Amino acid sequence: MEKIISNKIQCKHCGEIIESKHIHEFVTCKCETCSVDGGHYHLSRSYKNSPEEDFVELSEVEEDNR
């Protein structure tokens, strides 16, 4: 199982780095092209075109060996 350390992306259109820190914290970049949600519970993305075209993934995860 993976543990989410940070849940963030960088928009390729406006350059803004956005991060969701809480489970229901939906954050959208200033140009409204992409969004993140889920905090440290799950990685959720919304985008206008495609992930490859709209954002750079910056999230950090690690294996949780409990």
N, C-alpha and C positions, 0 to 999 in steps of 0.2 A: 504494500500500500504506500502511496506517495503522500508526503506532507507538504502542503503549500506554504512556502516561506513568504513569497510576494506574488501578487496577482496584478500584473501591469503590462501595458503595451504602449508603443509610440506610434502615433498617427503619421503615415507617410505623406499626408497632404498638408497639415498645419504644423507638424513637428511636436505637438504637445504629448507629454508622457502622462498617462492617466492610470490610476491605481484604485482598485476596490479593496478595502480593508475589512469590510463586514459582510455577512452573508447576503443581505438584501440591499447592498449599496451599489446602485446602478450609476456608473459615471460615464459621461459622454465627453468627447473632445470638443474644443471650441468651434470647429468647423462642422460638427455633427456628422462626421463620416463613420466613426467607430465608437464602440462602447465596451466597457468591461463590467462584470457583475460576479458575485459569489464570494468575495472576500477570501478567507483562508479555508473555505469549505469546498468550493468547486470553481473551475475555470470556465467562465461563460463569456462569449464574444458576440457582438453584433456589428455588422458592417454593411456598407452600401453595395460594393462591387464584389470583391473576393478578399480572403485573408492576405494573399500574396500582394495584391495591389493596394490594400488599404492600411495595413499595420505591420509593425515589427514586434514580435513576441519578446517580452522582457521578463516574464515571470520566472521565479526561482522555485524549484521543487527538490525535495530530497526523499530518499527511501526512509520510511518509518518502520523499523524492524522490531516493533513491539510484539 
